[in-house]
Each structure stands twice: as structure tokens, then as C-alpha cells.
């Protein structure tokens, strides 16, 4: 295993059921497979890397997530092509998921950066980037 690759990412969420509904289809579209599941969490794996979503305990729900605070700003995933970004954009729209930066889409990251940006149920920004 090459040194430095991410082993896993664990994200605490406000509503595990809605997060599983949101993330399952997206991650599986990218080739992730369901990995672990228990009452308080669920994960998906691709290769040797996995992403875990865990239900936040009620006592820690007083301050909601915001990507502009200290901590995670967004998760960016590789797409295999611009066509995959376009296809995913259509699927997101059909699911009623708001596309961010529509005035600059798909070049919101710059003229050579082809991507779609959107948010999960906790408003964590997600990006799918074409090569």
C-alpha cells in the first residue's frame, strides 16, 4: 500500500437515514460498495479506502455543521470523464438536489476545472471533478 493514501474518512451526521439515502446512490455510482453497517453507522468502500457516516449523538447536535467553520470544507471525488460529470448533474437535478454555483457550472472551479458541486443533507459540499 503506497504511503500516505487515505485509509478512511469518518463523518458524523445529523440524520443517519437521510445521509444513507443521499450517499448510497452517489457513492455506488462511483464504484463504491457497501462495506459496514450497524445501528449507528454505515460505510462504503472502494479499493482500500472507505467512507463512514455515523449518527451524531443528541448531546452534540447543538451546533450544526457549516463548511466555513474550522474543519472539513468539502469532499471532492474523481470522475472518469466530463460525460460522467454531466450525467451526474442530471441525476442530481432529477433527485431535487441543488447544484451549487449554477451561474458558473461546470466551470465554477475555473476555466480548466470541469466539475459539479452540490450539498449533502447536512450541507457538506461535494464535488465531482472530471480529468
N, CA, C and O atoms as CSV, one atom per row, in Angstrom:
chain,resi,resn,atom,element,x,y,z
A,1,UNK,N,N,0.850,-1.184,0.000
A,1,UNK,CA,C,0.000,0.000,0.000
A,1,UNK,C,C,0.892,1.242,0.000
A,1,UNK,O,O,1.734,1.393,0.886
A,2,UNK,N,N,0.720,2.135,-0.984
A,2,UNK,CA,C,1.526,3.357,-1.007
A,2,UNK,C,C,1.296,4.204,0.248
A,2,UNK,O,O,0.165,4.406,0.690
A,3,UNK,N,N,2.383,4.681,0.789
A,3,UNK,CA,C,2.313,5.535,1.976
A,3,UNK,C,C,1.517,6.796,1.687
A,3,UNK,O,O,1.640,7.384,0.613
A,4,UNK,N,N,0.706,7.206,2.641
A,4,UNK,CA,C,0.000,8.479,2.554
A,4,UNK,C,C,-1.394,8.437,1.974
A,4,UNK,O,O,-2.136,9.410,2.101
A,5,UNK,N,N,-1.781,7.327,1.332
A,5,UNK,CA,C,-3.147,7.251,0.815
A,5,UNK,C,C,-4.116,7.245,1.990
A,5,UNK,O,O,-3.793,6.734,3.062
A,6,UNK,N,N,-5.285,7.804,1.796
A,6,UNK,CA,C,-6.277,7.855,2.861
A,6,UNK,C,C,-6.812,6.443,3.117
A,6,UNK,O,O,-7.198,5.734,2.187
A,7,UNK,N,N,-6.826,6.058,4.365
A,7,UNK,CA,C,-7.352,4.761,4.784
A,7,UNK,C,C,-8.877,4.840,4.880
A,7,UNK,O,O,-9.584,4.028,4.282
A,8,UNK,N,N,-9.380,5.825,5.638
A,8,UNK,CA,C,-10.819,6.052,5.714
A,8,UNK,C,C,-11.105,7.470,6.193
A,8,UNK,O,O,-10.247,8.144,6.764
A,9,UNK,N,N,-12.319,7.892,5.944
A,9,UNK,CA,C,-12.832,9.184,6.404
A,9,UNK,C,C,-14.104,8.879,7.173
A,9,UNK,O,O,-14.946,8.112,6.706
A,10,UNK,N,N,-14.248,9.473,8.349
A,10,UNK,CA,C,-15.444,9.261,9.153
A,10,UNK,C,C,-16.143,10.595,9.359
A,10,UNK,O,O,-15.536,11.559,9.826
A,11,UNK,N,N,-17.423,10.646,9.009
A,11,UNK,CA,C,-18.202,11.877,9.086
A,11,UNK,C,C,-19.413,11.647,9.978
A,11,UNK,O,O,-20.181,10.707,9.773
A,12,UNK,N,N,-19.571,12.505,10.957
A,12,UNK,CA,C,-20.742,12.452,11.827
A,12,UNK,C,C,-21.857,13.259,11.177
A,12,UNK,O,O,-21.628,14.357,10.670
A,13,UNK,N,N,-23.061,12.705,11.195
A,13,UNK,CA,C,-24.199,13.313,10.501
A,13,UNK,C,C,-25.358,13.533,11.460
A,13,UNK,O,O,-25.443,12.890,12.506
A,14,UNK,N,N,-26.256,14.456,11.091
A,14,UNK,CA,C,-27.384,14.777,11.959
A,14,UNK,C,C,-28.539,13.790,11.823
A,14,UNK,O,O,-29.306,13.607,12.768
A,15,UNK,N,N,-28.673,13.156,10.664
A,15,UNK,CA,C,-29.759,12.207,10.427
A,15,UNK,C,C,-29.211,11.077,9.560
A,15,UNK,O,O,-29.130,11.199,8.338
A,16,UNK,N,N,-28.840,9.983,10.206
A,16,UNK,CA,C,-28.179,8.883,9.500
A,16,UNK,C,C,-29.025,8.348,8.347
A,16,UNK,O,O,-28.482,8.060,7.281
A,17,UNK,N,N,-30.334,8.208,8.529
A,17,UNK,CA,C,-31.184,7.660,7.460
A,17,UNK,C,C,-31.135,8.521,6.205
A,17,UNK,O,O,-31.007,7.999,5.098
A,18,UNK,N,N,-31.236,9.845,6.371
A,18,UNK,CA,C,-31.205,10.704,5.184
A,18,UNK,C,C,-29.806,10.726,4.565
A,18,UNK,O,O,-29.671,10.835,3.346
A,19,UNK,N,N,-28.784,10.625,5.383
A,19,UNK,CA,C,-27.416,10.579,4.842
A,19,UNK,C,C,-27.171,9.290,4.067
A,19,UNK,O,O,-26.552,9.313,3.004
A,20,UNK,N,N,-27.653,8.169,4.593
A,20,UNK,CA,C,-27.510,6.896,3.873
A,20,UNK,C,C,-28.248,6.966,2.536
A,20,UNK,O,O,-27.724,6.532,1.511
A,21,UNK,N,N,-29.448,7.505,2.550
A,21,UNK,CA,C,-30.227,7.638,1.305
A,21,UNK,C,C,-29.466,8.486,0.282
A,21,UNK,O,O,-29.391,8.128,-0.893
A,22,UNK,N,N,-28.906,9.606,0.733
A,22,UNK,CA,C,-28.177,10.506,-0.153
A,22,UNK,C,C,-26.883,9.858,-0.662
A,22,UNK,O,O,-26.652,9.800,-1.870
A,23,UNK,N,N,-26.060,9.381,0.240
A,23,UNK,CA,C,-24.723,8.928,-0.119
A,23,UNK,C,C,-24.714,7.572,-0.819
A,23,UNK,O,O,-23.828,7.323,-1.637
A,24,UNK,N,N,-25.656,6.700,-0.531
A,24,UNK,CA,C,-25.599,5.349,-1.109
A,24,UNK,C,C,-25.624,5.392,-2.630
A,24,UNK,O,O,-24.765,4.788,-3.273
A,25,UNK,N,N,-26.576,6.084,-3.211
A,25,UNK,CA,C,-26.660,6.090,-4.677
A,25,UNK,C,C,-25.450,6.780,-5.299
A,25,UNK,O,O,-24.918,6.320,-6.309
A,26,UNK,N,N,-25.016,7.896,-4.687
A,26,UNK,CA,C,-23.887,8.642,-5.254
A,26,UNK,C,C,-22.610,7.808,-5.210
A,26,UNK,O,O,-21.937,7.648,-6.229
A,27,UNK,N,N,-22.277,7.284,-4.050
A,27,UNK,CA,C,-21.039,6.511,-3.914
A,27,UNK,C,C,-21.078,5.249,-4.775
A,27,UNK,O,O,-20.071,4.878,-5.379
A,28,UNK,N,N,-22.219,4.597,-4.834
A,28,UNK,CA,C,-22.317,3.389,-5.647
A,28,UNK,C,C,-22.212,3.703,-7.135
A,28,UNK,O,O,-21.716,2.880,-7.904
A,29,UNK,N,N,-22.672,4.879,-7.549
A,29,UNK,CA,C,-22.474,5.319,-8.949
A,29,UNK,C,C,-20.982,5.451,-9.258
A,29,UNK,O,O,-20.561,5.243,-10.396
A,30,UNK,N,N,-20.187,5.794,-8.246
A,30,UNK,CA,C,-18.748,5.972,-8.433
A,30,UNK,C,C,-17.955,4.677,-8.247
A,30,UNK,O,O,-16.731,4.671,-8.374
A,31,UNK,N,N,-18.646,3.596,-7.949
A,31,UNK,CA,C,-17.967,2.315,-7.818
A,31,UNK,C,C,-17.715,1.846,-6.394
A,31,UNK,O,O,-17.114,0.791,-6.189
A,32,UNK,N,N,-18.165,2.615,-5.406
A,32,UNK,CA,C,-18.047,2.174,-4.010
A,32,UNK,C,C,-19.039,1.047,-3.764
A,32,UNK,O,O,-20.085,0.967,-4.407
A,33,UNK,N,N,-18.691,0.178,-2.820
A,33,UNK,CA,C,-19.563,-0.917,-2.418
A,33,UNK,C,C,-19.913,-0.752,-0.941
A,33,UNK,O,O,-19.080,-0.298,-0.157
A,34,UNK,N,N,-21.141,-1.117,-0.555
A,34,UNK,CA,C,-21.452,-1.095,0.880
A,34,UNK,C,C,-20.413,-1.934,1.617
A,34,UNK,O,O,-20.013,-2.997,1.143
A,35,UNK,N,N,-19.978,-1.446,2.782
A,35,UNK,CA,C,-18.884,-2.104,3.491
A,35,UNK,C,C,-19.300,-2.546,4.892
A,35,UNK,O,O,-19.273,-3.738,5.200
A,36,UNK,N,N,-19.680,-1.608,5.728
A,36,UNK,CA,C,-20.069,-1.924,7.093
A,36,UNK,C,C,-21.417,-1.265,7.379
A,36,UNK,O,O,-21.737,-0.213,6.826
A,37,UNK,N,N,-22.194,-1.897,8.246
A,37,UNK,CA,C,-23.467,-1.314,8.637
A,37,UNK,C,C,-23.787,-1.753,10.053
A,37,UNK,O,O,-23.663,-2.931,10.389
A,38,UNK,N,N,-24.192,-0.819,10.870
A,38,UNK,CA,C,-24.618,-1.087,12.237
A,38,UNK,C,C,-25.643,-0.035,12.594
A,38,UNK,O,O,-25.873,0.886,11.809
A,39,UNK,N,N,-26.252,-0.141,13.731
A,39,UNK,CA,C,-27.351,0.753,14.102
A,39,UNK,C,C,-26.986,2.226,13.993
A,39,UNK,O,O,-27.808,3.043,13.577
A,40,UNK,N,N,-25.775,2.564,14.359
A,40,UNK,CA,C,-25.385,3.975,14.368
A,40,UNK,C,C,-24.498,4.417,13.233
A,40,UNK,O,O,-23.953,5.520,13.279
A,41,UNK,N,N,-24.331,3.580,12.195
A,41,UNK,CA,C,-23.457,3.998,11.114
A,41,UNK,C,C,-23.501,3.103,9.901
A,41,UNK,O,O,-24.096,2.025,9.910
A,42,UNK,N,N,-22.855,3.580,8.857
A,42,UNK,CA,C,-22.798,2.845,7.597
A,42,UNK,C,C,-21.562,3.323,6.844
A,42,UNK,O,O,-21.173,4.487,6.943
A,43,UNK,N,N,-20.946,2.403,6.085
A,43,UNK,CA,C,-19.781,2.804,5.298
A,43,UNK,C,C,-19.816,2.174,3.912
A,43,UNK,O,O,-20.498,1.178,3.670
A,44,UNK,N,N,-19.054,2.791,3.013
A,44,UNK,CA,C,-18.868,2.306,1.650
A,44,UNK,C,C,-17.377,2.280,1.374
A,44,UNK,O,O,-16.626,3.106,1.893
A,45,UNK,N,N,-16.952,1.328,0.554
A,45,UNK,CA,C,-15.522,1.123,0.309
A,45,UNK,C,C,-15.238,1.059,-1.187
A,45,UNK,O,O,-16.024,0.523,-1.969
A,46,UNK,N,N,-14.109,1.612,-1.554
A,46,UNK,CA,C,-13.587,1.464,-2.910
A,46,UNK,C,C,-12.093,1.205,-2.764
A,46,UNK,O,O,-11.377,1.991,-2.143
A,47,UNK,N,N,-11.632,0.113,-3.331
A,47,UNK,CA,C,-10.236,-0.266,-3.131
A,47,UNK,C,C,-9.975,-0.481,-1.650
A,47,UNK,O,O,-10.693,-1.223,-0.979
A,48,UNK,N,N,-8.946,0.174,-1.153
A,48,UNK,CA,C,-8.589,0.054,0.265
A,48,UNK,C,C,-9.104,1.220,1.095
A,48,UNK,O,O,-8.814,1.299,2.289
A,49,UNK,N,N,-9.864,2.130,0.486
A,49,UNK,CA,C,-10.346,3.330,1.173
A,49,UNK,C,C,-11.842,3.210,1.436
A,49,UNK,O,O,-12.592,2.721,0.592
A,50,UNK,N,N,-12.265,3.657,2.606
A,50,UNK,CA,C,-13.696,3.653,2.879
A,50,UNK,C,C,-14.131,4.950,3.548
A,50,UNK,O,O,-13.338,5.641,4.188
A,51,UNK,N,N,-15.416,5.260,3.382
A,51,UNK,CA,C,-16.038,6.445,3.960
A,51,UNK,C,C,-17.126,5.968,4.908
A,51,UNK,O,O,-17.966,5.142,4.550
A,52,UNK,N,N,-17.097,6.502,6.126
A,52,UNK,CA,C,-18.023,6.093,7.178
A,52,UNK,C,C,-18.906,7.271,7.558
A,52,UNK,O,O,-18.428,8.397,7.692
A,53,UNK,N,N,-20.192,7.009,7.732
A,53,UNK,CA,C,-21.141,8.011,8.223
A,53,UNK,C,C,-21.719,7.490,9.526
A,53,UNK,O,O,-22.218,6.367,9.591
A,54,UNK,N,N,-21.647,8.320,10.571
A,54,UNK,CA,C,-22.067,7.930,11.912
A,54,UNK,C,C,-23.093,8.931,12.422
A,54,UNK,O,O,-22.939,10.140,12.249
A,55,UNK,N,N,-24.136,8.415,13.050
A,55,UNK,CA,C,-25.155,9.275,13.658
A,55,UNK,C,C,-24.547,10.041,14.829
A,55,UNK,O,O,-23.984,9.439,15.743
A,56,UNK,N,N,-24.660,11.362,14.800
A,56,UNK,CA,C,-24.193,12.203,15.896
A,56,UNK,C,C,-25.108,12.015,17.104
A,56,UNK,O,O,-26.331,11.961,16.972
A,57,UNK,N,N,-24.500,11.919,18.269
A,57,UNK,CA,C,-25.296,11.816,19.494
A,57,UNK,C,C,-26.049,13.133,19.720
A,57,UNK,O,O,-25.551,14.214,19.403
A,58,UNK,N,N,-27.240,13.018,20.267
A,58,UNK,CA,C,-28.099,14.182,20.516
A,58,UNK,C,C,-27.366,15.270,21.299
A,58,UNK,O,O,-27.550,16.453,21.015
A,59,UNK,N,N,-26.557,14.905,22.258
A,59,UNK,CA,C,-25.872,15.900,23.102
A,59,UNK,C,C,-24.845,16.737,22.341
A,59,UNK,O,O,-24.367,17.744,22.863
A,60,UNK,N,N,-24.499,16.336,21.118
A,60,UNK,CA,C,-23.547,17.103,20.314
A,60,UNK,C,C,-24.204,17.797,19.122
A,60,UNK,O,O,-23.505,18.288,18.235
A,61,UNK,N,N,-25.521,17.843,19.088
A,61,UNK,CA,C,-26.244,18.405,17.939
A,61,UNK,C,C,-26.551,19.895,18.095
A,61,UNK,O,O,-27.226,20.473,17.243
A,62,UNK,N,N,-26.073,20.523,19.161
A,62,UNK,CA,C,-26.424,21.921,19.419
A,62,UNK,C,C,-25.802,22.889,18.413
A,62,UNK,O,O,-26.367,23.953,18.159
A,63,UNK,N,N,-24.656,22.543,17.839
A,63,UNK,CA,C,-24.009,23.409,16.853
A,63,UNK,C,C,-24.003,22.674,15.519
A,63,UNK,O,O,-23.295,21.678,15.374
A,64,UNK,N,N,-24.775,23.142,14.544
A,64,UNK,CA,C,-24.823,22.435,13.260
A,64,UNK,C,C,-23.531,22.628,12.459
A,64,UNK,O,O,-22.769,23.566,12.692
A,65,UNK,N,N,-23.313,21.729,11.526
A,65,UNK,CA,C,-22.155,21.797,10.630
A,65,UNK,C,C,-22.246,23.042,9.741
A,65,UNK,O,O,-23.328,23.434,9.305
A,66,UNK,N,N,-21.104,23.643,9.488
A,66,UNK,CA,C,-21.006,24.680,8.460
A,66,UNK,C,C,-19.616,24.586,7.855
A,66,UNK,O,O,-18.619,24.614,8.578
A,67,UNK,N,N,-19.543,24.475,6.539
A,67,UNK,CA,C,-18.257,24.242,5.885
A,67,UNK,C,C,-17.287,25.420,5.975
A,67,UNK,O,O,-16.106,25.266,5.667
A,68,UNK,N,N,-17.766,26.591,6.392
A,68,UNK,CA,C,-16.867,27.743,6.523
A,68,UNK,C,C,-16.264,27.852,7.923
A,68,UNK,O,O,-15.416,28.711,8.165
A,69,UNK,N,N,-16.694,26.990,8.846
A,69,UNK,CA,C,-16.072,26.945,10.166
A,69,UNK,C,C,-14.817,26.082,10.082
A,69,UNK,O,O,-14.538,25.474,9.049
A,70,UNK,N,N,-14.073,26.037,11.166
A,70,UNK,CA,C,-12.905,25.177,11.234
A,70,UNK,C,C,-13.352,23.739,10.992
A,70,UNK,O,O,-14.356,23.299,11.552
A,71,UNK,N,N,-12.628,23.017,10.177
A,71,UNK,CA,C,-12.954,21.622,9.877
A,71,UNK,C,C,-13.120,21.397,8.390
A,71,UNK,O,O,-12.627,22.169,7.568
A,72,UNK,N,N,-13.806,20.349,8.065
A,72,UNK,CA,C,-13.986,19.928,6.678
A,72,UNK,C,C,-14.735,20.981,5.854
A,72,UNK,O,O,-15.790,21.466,6.264
A,73,UNK,N,N,-14.186,21.324,4.702
A,73,UNK,CA,C,-14.884,22.226,3.788
A,73,UNK,C,C,-15.682,21.438,2.760
A,73,UNK,O,O,-16.870,21.698,2.570
A,74,UNK,N,N,-15.047,20.482,2.098
A,74,UNK,CA,C,-15.787,19.677,1.132
A,74,UNK,C,C,-15.035,18.394,0.799
A,74,UNK,O,O,-13.851,18.246,1.103
A,75,UNK,N,N,-15.753,17.477,0.167
A,75,UNK,CA,C,-15.178,16.239,-0.335
A,75,UNK,C,C,-15.215,16.301,-1.852
A,75,UNK,O,O,-16.256,16.604,-2.434
A,76,UNK,N,N,-14.091,16.018,-2.497
A,76,UNK,CA,C,-14.019,16.027,-3.956
A,76,UNK,C,C,-13.661,14.628,-4.443
A,76,UNK,O,O,-12.742,13.990,-3.930
A,77,UNK,N,N,-14.404,14.168,-5.442
A,77,UNK,CA,C,-14.222,12.831,-5.993
A,77,UNK,C,C,-13.821,12.943,-7.460
A,77,UNK,O,O,-14.265,13.849,-8.165
A,78,UNK,N,N,-12.977,12.015,-7.913
A,78,UNK,CA,C,-12.608,11.944,-9.323
A,78,UNK,C,C,-13.766,11.362,-10.129
A,78,UNK,O,O,-14.373,10.369,-9.729
A,79,UNK,N,N,-14.062,11.982,-11.253
A,79,UNK,CA,C,-14.961,11.397,-12.254
A,79,UNK,C,C,-14.078,10.757,-13.320
A,79,UNK,O,O,-12.886,11.054,-13.403
A,80,UNK,N,N,-14.656,9.886,-14.130
A,80,UNK,CA,C,-13.858,9.276,-15.193
A,80,UNK,C,C,-13.855,10.127,-16.468
A,80,UNK,O,O,-13.009,9.944,-17.343
A,81,UNK,N,N,-14.816,11.065,-16.564
A,81,UNK,CA,C,-14.910,11.884,-17.775
A,81,UNK,C,C,-15.818,13.088,-17.528
A,81,UNK,O,O,-16.508,13.169,-16.512
A,82,UNK,N,N,-15.800,14.004,-18.467
A,82,UNK,CA,C,-16.748,15.117,-18.417
A,82,UNK,C,C,-18.173,14.602,-18.580
A,82,UNK,O,O,-19.109,15.141,-17.989
A,83,UNK,N,N,-18.328,13.561,-19.381
A,83,UNK,CA,C,-19.664,12.982,-19.573
A,83,UNK,C,C,-20.221,12.464,-18.252
A,83,UNK,O,O,-21.413,12.615,-17.984
A,84,UNK,N,N,-19.372,11.855,-17.424
A,84,UNK,CA,C,-19.845,11.381,-16.131
A,84,UNK,C,C,-20.291,12.556,-15.250
A,84,UNK,O,O,-21.281,12.446,-14.528
A,85,UNK,N,N,-19.572,13.667,-15.308
A,85,UNK,CA,C,-19.979,14.863,-14.559
A,85,UNK,C,C,-21.340,15.338,-15.069
A,85,UNK,O,O,-22.221,15.663,-14.273
A,86,UNK,N,N,-21.514,15.380,-16.377
A,86,UNK,CA,C,-22.787,15.815,-16.956
A,86,UNK,C,C,-23.927,14.866,-16.581
A,86,UNK,O,O,-25.022,15.308,-16.233
A,87,UNK,N,N,-23.663,13.578,-16.656
A,87,UNK,CA,C,-24.684,12.586,-16.292
A,87,UNK,C,C,-25.056,12.712,-14.820
A,87,UNK,O,O,-26.234,12.653,-14.466
A,88,UNK,N,N,-24.054,12.884,-13.965
A,88,UNK,CA,C,-24.315,13.016,-12.531
A,88,UNK,C,C,-25.106,14.290,-12.255
A,88,UNK,O,O,-25.985,14.299,-11.393
A,89,UNK,N,N,-24.804,15.356,-12.973
A,89,UNK,CA,C,-25.538,16.612,-12.799
A,89,UNK,C,C,-27.019,16.389,-13.082
A,89,UNK,O,O,-27.874,16.859,-12.332
A,90,UNK,N,N,-27.320,15.679,-14.154
A,90,UNK,CA,C,-28.721,15.389,-14.498
A,90,UNK,C,C,-29.391,14.550,-13.413
A,90,UNK,O,O,-30.535,14.810,-13.041
A,91,UNK,N,N,-28.681,13.549,-12.907
A,91,UNK,CA,C,-29.240,12.691,-11.854
A,91,UNK,C,C,-29.501,13.489,-10.580
A,91,UNK,O,O,-30.524,13.304,-9.921
A,92,UNK,N,N,-28.583,14.362,-10.243
A,92,UNK,CA,C,-28.762,15.216,-9.061
A,92,UNK,C,C,-30.004,16.082,-9.221
A,92,UNK,O,O,-30.813,16.198,-8.301
A,93,UNK,N,N,-30.148,16.687,-10.395
A,93,UNK,CA,C,-31.307,17.542,-10.653
A,93,UNK,C,C,-32.602,16.741,-10.571
A,93,UNK,O,O,-33.584,17.213,-9.999
A,94,UNK,N,N,-32.617,15.527,-11.140
A,94,UNK,CA,C,-33.816,14.683,-11.089
A,94,UNK,C,C,-34.177,14.301,-9.658
A,94,UNK,O,O,-35.350,14.107,-9.342
A,95,UNK,N,N,-33.178,14.194,-8.801
A,95,UNK,CA,C,-33.409,13.868,-7.397
A,95,UNK,C,C,-33.753,15.111,-6.570
A,95,UNK,O,O,-34.016,15.007,-5.372
A,96,UNK,N,N,-33.749,16.266,-7.199
A,96,UNK,CA,C,-34.068,17.503,-6.493
A,96,UNK,C,C,-32.929,18.024,-5.634
A,96,UNK,O,O,-33.149,18.804,-4.707
A,97,UNK,N,N,-31.721,17.597,-5.939
A,97,UNK,CA,C,-30.550,18.046,-5.183
A,97,UNK,C,C,-30.010,19.310,-5.839
A,97,UNK,O,O,-29.726,19.337,-7.037
A,98,UNK,N,N,-29.879,20.335,-5.044
A,98,UNK,CA,C,-29.467,21.640,-5.546
A,98,UNK,C,C,-28.018,21.615,-6.034
A,98,UNK,O,O,-27.112,21.182,-5.322
A,99,UNK,N,N,-27.825,22.085,-7.254
A,99,UNK,CA,C,-26.487,22.254,-7.812
A,99,UNK,C,C,-25.981,23.619,-7.355
A,99,UNK,O,O,-26.688,24.621,-7.471
A,100,UNK,N,N,-24.778,23.653,-6.844
A,100,UNK,CA,C,-24.186,24.918,-6.400
A,100,UNK,C,C,-23.505,25.624,-7.571
A,100,UNK,O,O,-23.068,24.984,-8.527
A,101,UNK,N,N,-23.422,26.936,-7.481
A,101,UNK,CA,C,-22.696,27.769,-8.457
A,101,UNK,C,C,-23.225,27.574,-9.888
A,101,UNK,O,O,-22.446,27.494,-10.838
A,102,UNK,N,N,-24.536,27.500,-10.026
A,102,UNK,CA,C,-25.117,27.240,-11.343
A,102,UNK,C,C,-24.753,28.306,-12.378
A,102,UNK,O,O,-24.720,28.027,-13.577
A,103,UNK,N,N,-24.482,29.515,-11.915
A,103,UNK,CA,C,-24.120,30.582,-12.851
A,103,UNK,C,C,-22.768,30.338,-13.518
A,103,UNK,O,O,-22.475,30.934,-14.555
A,104,UNK,N,N,-21.941,29.467,-12.932
A,104,UNK,CA,C,-20.619,29.175,-13.496
A,104,UNK,C,C,-20.447,27.703,-13.859
A,104,UNK,O,O,-19.393,27.306,-14.356
A,105,UNK,N,N,-21.466,26.899,-13.615
A,105,UNK,CA,C,-21.393,25.458,-13.851
A,105,UNK,C,C,-21.156,25.151,-15.318
A,105,UNK,O,O,-21.787,25.794,-16.157
A,106,UNK,N,N,-20.309,24.233,-15.679
A,106,UNK,CA,C,-19.492,23.329,-14.883
A,106,UNK,C,C,-18.072,23.837,-14.623
A,106,UNK,O,O,-17.192,23.062,-14.248
A,107,UNK,N,N,-17.854,25.132,-14.820
A,107,UNK,CA,C,-16.509,25.686,-14.648
A,107,UNK,C,C,-16.389,26.563,-13.404
A,107,UNK,O,O,-15.606,27.513,-13.396
A,108,UNK,N,N,-17.150,26.259,-12.358
A,108,UNK,CA,C,-17.127,27.070,-11.141
A,108,UNK,C,C,-15.756,27.065,-10.473
A,108,UNK,O,O,-15.425,27.999,-9.741
A,109,UNK,N,N,-14.960,26.038,-10.711
A,109,UNK,CA,C,-13.616,25.965,-10.136
A,109,UNK,C,C,-12.552,26.584,-11.019
A,109,UNK,O,O,-11.366,26.521,-10.692
A,110,UNK,N,N,-12.950,27.179,-12.126
A,110,UNK,CA,C,-12.002,27.781,-13.061
A,110,UNK,C,C,-12.211,27.235,-14.461
A,110,UNK,O,O,-12.874,26.215,-14.651
A,111,UNK,N,N,-11.642,27.921,-15.436
A,111,UNK,CA,C,-11.907,27.566,-16.832
A,111,UNK,C,C,-11.360,26.200,-17.238
A,111,UNK,O,O,-11.781,25.657,-18.259
A,112,UNK,N,N,-10.436,25.633,-16.467
A,112,UNK,CA,C,-9.892,24.310,-16.791
A,112,UNK,C,C,-10.314,23.251,-15.776
A,112,UNK,O,O,-9.768,22.148,-15.755
A,113,UNK,N,N,-11.284,23.594,-14.940
A,113,UNK,CA,C,-11.731,22.691,-13.869
A,113,UNK,C,C,-13.203,22.362,-14.100
A,113,UNK,O,O,-14.077,23.164,-13.769
A,114,UNK,N,N,-13.482,21.185,-14.666
A,114,UNK,CA,C,-14.833,20.768,-15.047
A,114,UNK,C,C,-15.401,19.913,-13.927
A,114,UNK,O,O,-14.929,18.803,-13.683
A,115,UNK,N,N,-16.419,20.436,-13.245
A,115,UNK,CA,C,-16.943,19.742,-12.063
A,115,UNK,C,C,-18.384,20.141,-11.784
A,115,UNK,O,O,-18.887,21.141,-12.294
A,116,UNK,N,N,-19.030,19.327,-10.959
A,116,UNK,CA,C,-20.327,19.672,-10.407
A,116,UNK,C,C,-20.179,19.725,-8.890
A,116,UNK,O,O,-19.530,18.878,-8.278
A,117,UNK,N,N,-20.800,20.744,-8.303
A,117,UNK,CA,C,-20.782,20.946,-6.856
A,117,UNK,C,C,-22.212,20.859,-6.332
A,117,UNK,O,O,-23.144,21.373,-6.950
A,118,UNK,N,N,-22.371,20.204,-5.189
A,118,UNK,CA,C,-23.694,20.074,-4.579
A,118,UNK,C,C,-23.503,19.825,-3.087
A,118,UNK,O,O,-22.372,19.755,-2.607
A,119,UNK,N,N,-24.612,19.689,-2.349
A,119,UNK,CA,C,-24.528,19.511,-0.900
A,119,UNK,C,C,-25.269,18.260,-0.456
A,119,UNK,O,O,-26.272,17.865,-1.051
A,120,UNK,N,N,-24.752,17.644,0.604
A,120,UNK,CA,C,-25.443,16.504,1.211
A,120,UNK,C,C,-26.497,17.025,2.186
A,120,UNK,O,O,-26.643,18.240,2.318
A,121,UNK,N,N,-27.232,16.160,2.871
A,121,UNK,CA,C,-28.297,16.636,3.770
A,121,UNK,C,C,-27.827,17.556,4.902
A,121,UNK,O,O,-28.612,18.359,5.406
A,122,UNK,N,N,-26.563,17.451,5.305
A,122,UNK,CA,C,-26.030,18.342,6.342
A,122,UNK,C,C,-25.332,19.562,5.748
A,122,UNK,O,O,-24.711,20.343,6.469
A,123,UNK,N,N,-25.436,19.719,4.448
A,123,UNK,CA,C,-24.843,20.819,3.698
A,123,UNK,C,C,-23.336,20.711,3.557
A,123,UNK,O,O,-22.649,21.712,3.353
A,124,UNK,N,N,-22.815,19.471,3.668
A,124,UNK,CA,C,-21.414,19.250,3.349
A,124,UNK,C,C,-21.294,19.342,1.823
A,124,UNK,O,O,-22.011,18.663,1.089
A,125,UNK,N,N,-20.381,20.190,1.369
A,125,UNK,CA,C,-20.217,20.360,-0.077
A,125,UNK,C,C,-19.512,19.129,-0.653
A,125,UNK,O,O,-18.545,18.614,-0.092
A,126,UNK,N,N,-20.037,18.682,-1.794
A,126,UNK,CA,C,-19.488,17.531,-2.519
A,126,UNK,C,C,-19.154,18.010,-3.921
A,126,UNK,O,O,-19.880,18.811,-4.509
A,127,UNK,N,N,-18.045,17.509,-4.449
A,127,UNK,CA,C,-17.601,17.900,-5.784
A,127,UNK,C,C,-17.237,16.647,-6.552
A,127,UNK,O,O,-16.580,15.753,-6.020
A,128,UNK,N,N,-17.664,16.581,-7.809
A,128,UNK,CA,C,-17.257,15.521,-8.716
A,128,UNK,C,C,-16.503,16.197,-9.852
A,128,UNK,O,O,-17.056,17.033,-10.566
A,129,UNK,N,N,-15.216,15.823,-10.017
A,129,UNK,CA,C,-14.294,16.517,-10.908
A,129,UNK,C,C,-13.883,15.635,-12.080
A,129,UNK,O,O,-13.452,14.499,-11.883
A,130,UNK,N,N,-14.013,16.148,-13.287
A,130,UNK,CA,C,-13.570,15.435,-14.481
A,130,UNK,C,C,-12.052,15.537,-14.624
A,130,UNK,O,O,-11.440,16.500,-14.162
A,131,UNK,N,N,-11.450,14.533,-15.270
A,131,UNK,CA,C,-9.984,14.599,-15.501
A,131,UNK,C,C,-9.645,15.700,-16.488
A,131,UNK,O,O,-8.474,15.906,-16.805
